[in-house]
């Protein structure tokens, strides 16, 4: 399944093909932190979405072409479906 990952404020962080929302979040974090030791990085589900540091949505279609551009992209620019899965770093 393809997922879109956002920080808790709704800024797009990346997309990943993964078997679960948690795996997608970790994959995007690993890409962002390339070269940094991530062996201790763990995510836990967070039901309170206002406190979540990452929000993961299932993608509903393809990413828009402008997403490859540098800059900030927000939730309203990305086609998603369903409710988000929230995660916090532990």
MIROMI-66573 format. One record per residue: residue number from 1; residue in one letter; x, y, z of N, C-alpha, C, CB in turn. Coordinates in nm, 4 decimals. Last residue first. Glycine has a CB too. Example, Ala and Ser with C-alpha at 12.3 -4.5 7.8 and 13.67 -1.06 7.14 Angstrom:
// residues 2
+-----+----+----------+----------+----------+----------+----------+----------+----------+----------+----------+----------+----------+----------+
!   i ! aa !      npx !      npy !      npz !     capx !     capy !     capz !      cpx !      cpy !      cpz !     cbpx !     cbpy !     cbpz !
+-----+----+----------+----------+----------+----------+----------+----------+----------+----------+----------+----------+----------+----------+
!   2 !  S !   1.2850 !  -0.2250 !   0.7080 !   1.3670 !  -0.1060 !   0.7140 !   1.2900 !   0.0030 !   0.7870 !   1.4084 !  -0.0598 !   0.5725 !
!   1 !  A !   1.3190 !  -0.5690 !   0.7800 !   1.2300 !  -0.4500 !   0.7800 !   1.3200 !  -0.3300 !   0.7800 !   1.1308 !  -0.4473 !   0.9046 !
+-----+----+----------+----------+----------+----------+----------+----------+----------+----------+----------+----------+----------+----------+
//
This chain:
// residues 90
+-----+----+----------+----------+----------+----------+----------+----------+----------+----------+----------+----------+----------+----------+
!   i ! aa !      npx !      npy !      npz !     capx !     capy !     capz !      cpx !      cpy !      cpz !     cbpx !     cbpy !     cbpz !
+-----+----+----------+----------+----------+----------+----------+----------+----------+----------+----------+----------+----------+----------+
!  90 !  X !   0.9437 !   0.7438 !   2.0398 !   0.9675 !   0.7051 !   2.1790 !   1.1138 !   0.6726 !   2.2011 !   0.8804 !   0.5850 !   2.2177 !
!  89 !  X !   0.7433 !   0.9578 !   1.8499 !   0.8749 !   0.8955 !   1.8653 !   0.8949 !   0.8655 !   2.0126 !   0.9898 !   0.9875 !   1.8100 !
!  88 !  X !   0.4069 !   0.8798 !   1.7598 !   0.5036 !   0.9624 !   1.8325 !   0.6347 !   0.8857 !   1.8398 !   0.4517 !   0.9993 !   1.9761 !
!  87 !  X !   0.1450 !   0.8834 !   1.5151 !   0.2611 !   0.8202 !   1.5802 !   0.3427 !   0.9244 !   1.6533 !   0.3493 !   0.7464 !   1.4771 !
!  86 !  X !  -0.1786 !   0.8195 !   1.3783 !  -0.0845 !   0.9066 !   1.4468 !   0.0252 !   0.8274 !   1.5146 !  -0.1564 !   0.9923 !   1.5481 !
!  85 !  X !  -0.3329 !   0.7794 !   1.0751 !  -0.2736 !   0.7033 !   1.1865 !  -0.1698 !   0.7953 !   1.2487 !  -0.2087 !   0.5643 !   1.1384 !
!  84 !  X !  -0.6264 !   0.9505 !   0.9522 !  -0.4812 !   0.9301 !   0.9683 !  -0.4490 !   0.8353 !   1.0835 !  -0.4113 !   1.0642 !   0.9915 !
!  83 !  X !  -0.8990 !   0.8089 !   0.7644 !  -0.8481 !   0.8805 !   0.8809 !  -0.6981 !   0.8548 !   0.8956 !  -0.9239 !   0.8375 !   1.0094 !
!  82 !  X !  -0.9436 !   0.8273 !   0.4048 !  -0.9537 !   0.7712 !   0.5383 !  -0.8986 !   0.8624 !   0.6461 !  -0.8830 !   0.6410 !   0.5431 !
!  81 !  X !  -0.7006 !   0.9356 !   0.1673 !  -0.8324 !   0.8829 !   0.2011 !  -0.8281 !   0.8244 !   0.3414 !  -0.8780 !   0.7761 !   0.0981 !
!  80 !  X !  -0.5501 !   1.2064 !  -0.0217 !  -0.5507 !   1.1020 !   0.0807 !  -0.6923 !   1.0509 !   0.1011 !  -0.4925 !   1.1546 !   0.2137 !
!  79 !  X !  -0.3584 !   1.3888 !  -0.2315 !  -0.4829 !   1.3112 !  -0.2298 !  -0.4749 !   1.1956 !  -0.1297 !  -0.5140 !   1.2569 !  -0.3704 !
!  78 !  X !  -0.2233 !   1.6917 !  -0.1149 !  -0.1980 !   1.5495 !  -0.1360 !  -0.3303 !   1.4731 !  -0.1317 !  -0.0991 !   1.4942 !  -0.0295 !
!  77 !  X !  -0.2798 !   1.9475 !  -0.0371 !  -0.2229 !   1.9285 !  -0.1704 !  -0.2098 !   1.7814 !  -0.2098 !  -0.0877 !   1.9945 !  -0.1776 !
!  76 !  X !  -0.3594 !   1.9506 !   0.2263 !  -0.4630 !   1.9754 !   0.1262 !  -0.4125 !   1.9571 !  -0.0176 !  -0.5178 !   2.1158 !   0.1434 !
!  75 !  X !  -0.1157 !   1.9114 !   0.3679 !  -0.2128 !   1.8040 !   0.3553 !  -0.3142 !   1.8275 !   0.2439 !  -0.2846 !   1.7859 !   0.4851 !
!  74 !  X !   0.1482 !   2.0904 !   0.1940 !   0.0600 !   2.0585 !   0.3052 !  -0.0425 !   1.9525 !   0.2676 !  -0.0103 !   2.1835 !   0.3531 !
!  73 !  X !   0.4886 !   2.1528 !   0.1451 !   0.3636 !   2.1060 !   0.0865 !   0.2757 !   2.0576 !   0.2012 !   0.3880 !   1.9921 !  -0.0202 !
!  72 !  X !   0.7569 !   2.3717 !   0.1090 !   0.6597 !   2.3126 !   0.2008 !   0.5333 !   2.2752 !   0.1240 !   0.6264 !   2.4103 !   0.3169 !
!  71 !  X !   1.0346 !   2.2862 !  -0.1027 !   0.9396 !   2.3767 !  -0.0395 !   0.8419 !   2.2987 !   0.0455 !   0.8649 !   2.4591 !  -0.1442 !
!  70 !  X !   1.1164 !   2.1563 !  -0.4236 !   1.1520 !   2.1903 !  -0.2853 !   1.0496 !   2.2882 !  -0.2306 !   1.2956 !   2.2506 !  -0.2769 !
!  69 !  X !   0.9094 !   1.9394 !  -0.6134 !   0.9711 !   2.0700 !  -0.5931 !   1.0070 !   2.0885 !  -0.4463 !   0.8773 !   2.1826 !  -0.6403 !
!  68 !  X !   0.7609 !   1.7121 !  -0.6031 !   0.9062 !   1.6950 !  -0.6161 !   0.9801 !   1.8272 !  -0.5969 !   0.9406 !   1.6356 !  -0.7529 !
!  67 !  X !   0.5063 !   1.8081 !  -0.6110 !   0.5561 !   1.7629 !  -0.4814 !   0.7071 !   1.7420 !  -0.4866 !   0.4856 !   1.6330 !  -0.4386 !
!  66 !  X !   0.4101 !   1.8611 !  -0.8628 !   0.4835 !   1.9682 !  -0.7945 !   0.5397 !   1.9255 !  -0.6596 !   0.3938 !   2.0874 !  -0.7754 !
!  65 !  X !   0.2614 !   1.6335 !  -0.9359 !   0.3947 !   1.6533 !  -0.9931 !   0.4757 !   1.7575 !  -0.9163 !   0.3831 !   1.6950 !  -1.1388 !
!  64 !  X !   0.0923 !   1.4673 !  -0.6641 !   0.0987 !   1.5722 !  -0.7666 !   0.2435 !   1.5945 !  -0.8117 !   0.0382 !   1.7045 !  -0.7128 !
!  63 !  X !   0.0857 !   1.1147 !  -0.6300 !   0.1318 !   1.2426 !  -0.5783 !   0.1326 !   1.3447 !  -0.6909 !   0.2723 !   1.2294 !  -0.5148 !
!  62 !  X !  -0.2153 !   0.9341 !  -0.7186 !  -0.0736 !   0.9671 !  -0.7347 !  -0.0399 !   1.1002 !  -0.6665 !  -0.0369 !   0.9734 !  -0.8843 !
!  61 !  X !  -0.4523 !   0.7896 !  -0.4896 !  -0.4064 !   0.8312 !  -0.6212 !  -0.2577 !   0.8609 !  -0.6192 !  -0.4840 !   0.9533 !  -0.6689 !
!  60 !  X !  -0.4615 !   0.8362 !  -0.1971 !  -0.5773 !   0.8135 !  -0.2841 !  -0.5402 !   0.8608 !  -0.4234 !  -0.7056 !   0.8878 !  -0.2313 !
!  59 !  X !  -0.2627 !   0.6942 !   0.0584 !  -0.2723 !   0.7788 !  -0.0602 !  -0.3935 !   0.7378 !  -0.1424 !  -0.1433 !   0.7699 !  -0.1453 !
!  58 !  X !  -0.3384 !   0.6945 !   0.3989 !  -0.3311 !   0.6158 !   0.2772 !  -0.3465 !   0.7115 !   0.1593 !  -0.4406 !   0.5035 !   0.2747 !
!  57 !  X !  -0.1355 !   0.8871 !   0.6241 !  -0.2603 !   0.8650 !   0.5515 !  -0.2356 !   0.7686 !   0.4364 !  -0.3186 !   0.9987 !   0.4993 !
!  56 !  X !   0.0026 !   0.9591 !   0.9282 !   0.0187 !   0.8773 !   0.8084 !  -0.1190 !   0.8478 !   0.7498 !   0.0948 !   0.7451 !   0.8404 !
!  55 !  X !   0.1707 !   1.1972 !   1.1126 !   0.0390 !   1.1527 !   1.0690 !   0.0574 !   1.0796 !   0.9368 !  -0.0614 !   1.2730 !   1.0549 !
!  54 !  X !   0.3837 !   1.2462 !   1.3897 !   0.3677 !   1.2058 !   1.2502 !   0.2246 !   1.1590 !   1.2260 !   0.4682 !   1.0941 !   1.2134 !
!  53 !  X !   0.3407 !   1.3268 !   1.6444 !   0.4481 !   1.3952 !   1.5722 !   0.4465 !   1.3584 !   1.4246 !   0.5843 !   1.3609 !   1.6334 !
!  52 !  X !   0.0323 !   1.3871 !   1.8111 !   0.1137 !   1.3021 !   1.7247 !   0.2217 !   1.3844 !   1.6550 !   0.0257 !   1.2307 !   1.6207 !
!  51 !  X !  -0.1436 !   1.5420 !   1.9462 !  -0.0126 !   1.5225 !   2.0079 !   0.0820 !   1.4406 !   1.9205 !  -0.0288 !   1.4550 !   2.1419 !
!  50 !  X !  -0.3713 !   1.5347 !   1.7973 !  -0.3163 !   1.6669 !   1.8260 !  -0.1760 !   1.6564 !   1.8868 !  -0.4095 !   1.7438 !   1.9208 !
!  49 !  X !  -0.4447 !   1.2678 !   1.7997 !  -0.3786 !   1.3199 !   1.6809 !  -0.3185 !   1.4584 !   1.7023 !  -0.4761 !   1.3245 !   1.5667 !
!  48 !  X !  -0.4249 !   1.0370 !   2.0199 !  -0.4526 !   1.1800 !   2.0268 !  -0.3769 !   1.2484 !   1.9125 !  -0.4114 !   1.2396 !   2.1666 !
!  47 !  X !  -0.3153 !   0.7880 !   1.9713 !  -0.4569 !   0.8098 !   1.9406 !  -0.4957 !   0.9565 !   1.9418 !  -0.5428 !   0.7348 !   2.0386 !
!  46 !  X !  -0.0297 !   0.6797 !   1.8453 !  -0.0779 !   0.7914 !   1.9264 !  -0.2217 !   0.8205 !   1.8843 !   0.0136 !   0.9188 !   1.9097 !
!  45 !  X !   0.2090 !   0.4115 !   1.8428 !   0.0806 !   0.4694 !   1.8014 !   0.0380 !   0.5791 !   1.8979 !  -0.0283 !   0.3605 !   1.7933 !
!  44 !  X !   0.5569 !   0.4850 !   1.8320 !   0.4441 !   0.4250 !   1.9023 !   0.3160 !   0.4889 !   1.8508 !   0.4576 !   0.4428 !   2.0567 !
!  43 !  X !   0.8764 !   0.4152 !   1.6963 !   0.7499 !   0.4888 !   1.6919 !   0.6451 !   0.4118 !   1.7692 !   0.7036 !   0.5127 !   1.5459 !
!  42 !  X !   1.2250 !   0.4524 !   1.7478 !   1.1040 !   0.3723 !   1.7587 !   0.9841 !   0.4649 !   1.7536 !   1.1037 !   0.2879 !   1.8889 !
!  41 !  X !   1.5666 !   0.4450 !   1.7013 !   1.4434 !   0.5125 !   1.6639 !   1.3258 !   0.4165 !   1.6707 !   1.4553 !   0.5721 !   1.5237 !
!  40 !  X !   1.8106 !   0.3320 !   1.7363 !   1.7288 !   0.3493 !   1.8566 !   1.5935 !   0.4145 !   1.8279 !   1.8042 !   0.4323 !   1.9578 !
!  39 !  X !   1.9270 !   0.3369 !   1.4875 !   1.9031 !   0.2069 !   1.5493 !   1.8140 !   0.2169 !   1.6731 !   2.0350 !   0.1426 !   1.5862 !
!  38 !  X !   2.0030 !   0.5438 !   1.3292 !   1.8606 !   0.5358 !   1.3625 !   1.8266 !   0.4063 !   1.4356 !   1.7763 !   0.5472 !   1.2360 !
!  37 !  X !   2.2606 !   0.7539 !   1.2829 !   2.2305 !   0.6250 !   1.3449 !   2.0858 !   0.6245 !   1.3929 !   2.3273 !   0.5960 !   1.4628 !
!  36 !  X !   2.2506 !   0.9166 !   0.9688 !   2.2387 !   0.9276 !   1.1147 !   2.2039 !   0.7891 !   1.1697 !   2.1296 !   1.0344 !   1.1560 !
!  35 !  X !   2.2386 !   0.8740 !   0.7020 !   2.3700 !   0.9045 !   0.7580 !   2.3693 !   0.9183 !   0.9085 !   2.4229 !   1.0298 !   0.6977 !
!  34 !  X !   1.9157 !   1.0042 !   0.6699 !   2.0233 !   0.9264 !   0.6084 !   2.1577 !   0.9705 !   0.6649 !   2.0215 !   0.9420 !   0.4543 !
!  33 !  X !   1.6768 !   1.1005 !   0.7610 !   1.7892 !   1.0966 !   0.8542 !   1.9058 !   1.0142 !   0.7999 !   1.7441 !   1.0399 !   0.9879 !
!  32 !  X !   1.4940 !   1.0668 !   0.5591 !   1.5267 !   1.2029 !   0.6021 !   1.6523 !   1.2073 !   0.6882 !   1.4102 !   1.2627 !   0.6787 !
!  31 !  X !   1.4816 !   0.7871 !   0.5479 !   1.5271 !   0.8630 !   0.4309 !   1.5714 !   1.0038 !   0.4717 !   1.4150 !   0.8711 !   0.3248 !
!  30 !  X !   1.3768 !   0.7325 !   0.8017 !   1.5095 !   0.6824 !   0.7670 !   1.5665 !   0.7577 !   0.6465 !   1.5037 !   0.5315 !   0.7376 !
!  29 !  X !   1.1203 !   0.8503 !   0.7721 !   1.2160 !   0.9032 !   0.8702 !   1.3583 !   0.8588 !   0.8372 !   1.1782 !   0.8575 !   1.0124 !
!  28 !  X !   1.0112 !   0.6798 !   0.5779 !   1.0298 !   0.8224 !   0.5480 !   1.1296 !   0.8849 !   0.6456 !   0.8945 !   0.8975 !   0.5542 !
!  27 !  X !   1.0100 !   0.4383 !   0.7231 !   1.0831 !   0.4488 !   0.5971 !   1.1111 !   0.5947 !   0.5612 !   1.0046 !   0.3812 !   0.4845 !
!  26 !  X !   0.8389 !   0.4995 !   0.9377 !   0.9800 !   0.4700 !   0.9623 !   1.0627 !   0.4849 !   0.8349 !   0.9957 !   0.3285 !   1.0187 !
!  25 !  X !   0.5965 !   0.5337 !   0.7970 !   0.6525 !   0.6434 !   0.8757 !   0.8014 !   0.6215 !   0.9011 !   0.5774 !   0.6576 !   1.0089 !
!  24 !  X !   0.5639 !   0.2748 !   0.6919 !   0.5770 !   0.3902 !   0.6017 !   0.6407 !   0.5076 !   0.6753 !   0.4387 !   0.4313 !   0.5445 !
!  23 !  X !   0.5311 !   0.1259 !   0.9244 !   0.6470 !   0.1002 !   0.8391 !   0.6710 !   0.2164 !   0.7430 !   0.6278 !  -0.0303 !   0.7604 !
!  22 !  X !   0.2862 !   0.2353 !   1.0097 !   0.4063 !   0.2501 !   1.0929 !   0.5322 !   0.2272 !   1.0109 !   0.4023 !   0.1525 !   1.2114 !
!  21 !  X !   0.1063 !   0.1559 !   0.8062 !   0.1355 !   0.2977 !   0.8272 !   0.2630 !   0.3197 !   0.9101 !   0.0174 !   0.3649 !   0.8959 !
!  20 !  X !   0.2422 !  -0.1322 !   0.6287 !   0.1624 !  -0.0713 !   0.7349 !   0.1951 !   0.0780 !   0.7450 !   0.1882 !  -0.1423 !   0.8709 !
!  19 !  X !   0.3904 !  -0.2033 !   0.4138 !   0.2850 !  -0.2960 !   0.4541 !   0.1959 !  -0.2393 !   0.5635 !   0.3459 !  -0.4257 !   0.5009 !
!  18 !  X !   0.4572 !   0.0591 !   0.1724 !   0.4854 !  -0.0190 !   0.2922 !   0.3669 !  -0.1102 !   0.3241 !   0.5161 !   0.0740 !   0.4119 !
!  17 !  X !   0.5930 !   0.3137 !  -0.0038 !   0.5203 !   0.1888 !  -0.0225 !   0.5569 !   0.1010 !   0.0957 !   0.5549 !   0.1193 !  -0.1608 !
!  16 !  X !   0.5699 !   0.6552 !   0.0938 !   0.6378 !   0.5263 !   0.0963 !   0.5405 !   0.4150 !   0.0635 !   0.7028 !   0.5017 !   0.2325 !
!  15 !  X !   0.6508 !   1.0038 !   0.0961 !   0.5586 !   0.8950 !   0.0658 !   0.6376 !   0.7654 !   0.0633 !   0.4847 !   0.9184 !  -0.0697 !
!  14 !  X !   0.6950 !   1.2919 !   0.3138 !   0.7352 !   1.1949 !   0.2131 !   0.6275 !   1.0901 !   0.1932 !   0.8665 !   1.1285 !   0.2522 !
!  13 !  X !   0.6013 !   1.5105 !   0.4532 !   0.7379 !   1.4652 !   0.4782 !   0.7874 !   1.3669 !   0.3727 !   0.7466 !   1.4016 !   0.6146 !
!  12 !  X !   0.3949 !   1.7941 !   0.4569 !   0.4303 !   1.6694 !   0.3898 !   0.5764 !   1.6357 !   0.4127 !   0.4013 !   1.6786 !   0.2402 !
!  11 !  X !   0.2624 !   1.9255 !   0.7526 !   0.3585 !   1.9452 !   0.6434 !   0.4008 !   1.8088 !   0.5878 !   0.4834 !   2.0259 !   0.6927 !
!  10 !  X !   0.1018 !   1.9034 !   0.9772 !   0.0412 !   1.8864 !   0.8461 !   0.1332 !   1.9090 !   0.7285 !  -0.0719 !   1.9763 !   0.8341 !
!   9 !  X !   0.2103 !   1.8987 !   1.2235 !   0.1513 !   2.0269 !   1.1829 !   0.0914 !   2.0210 !   1.0430 !   0.2559 !   2.1367 !   1.1888 !
!   8 !  X !   0.3237 !   1.6466 !   1.2457 !   0.2036 !   1.6768 !   1.3223 !   0.1360 !   1.8071 !   1.2852 !   0.2366 !   1.6796 !   1.4652 !
!   7 !  X !   0.4179 !   1.5651 !   0.9087 !   0.4507 !   1.5954 !   1.0487 !   0.3203 !   1.6348 !   1.1174 !   0.5599 !   1.7107 !   1.0605 !
!   6 !  X !   0.3048 !   1.2916 !   0.7051 !   0.3057 !   1.4340 !   0.7381 !   0.3553 !   1.4510 !   0.8802 !   0.1647 !   1.4968 !   0.7211 !
!   5 !  X !   0.3163 !   1.0620 !   0.4433 !   0.3545 !   1.0909 !   0.5816 !   0.3670 !   1.2419 !   0.5990 !   0.4881 !   1.0194 !   0.6193 !
!   4 !  X !   0.1180 !   0.8445 !   0.2580 !   0.1752 !   0.9786 !   0.2661 !   0.1984 !   1.0100 !   0.4130 !   0.0818 !   1.0857 !   0.1990 !
!   3 !  X !   0.1516 !   0.5152 !   0.1167 !   0.1143 !   0.6062 !   0.2238 !   0.1836 !   0.7409 !   0.2071 !   0.1486 !   0.5454 !   0.3596 !
!   2 !  X !   0.0412 !   0.2309 !  -0.0549 !   0.1185 !   0.3564 !  -0.0629 !   0.0626 !   0.4541 !   0.0398 !   0.1128 !   0.4186 !  -0.2078 !
!   1 !  X !   0.0842 !  -0.1166 !   0.0000 !   0.0000 !   0.0000 !   0.0000 !   0.0896 !   0.1241 !   0.0000 !  -0.0963 !  -0.0009 !   0.1218 !
+-----+----+----------+----------+----------+----------+----------+----------+----------+----------+----------+----------+----------+----------+
//
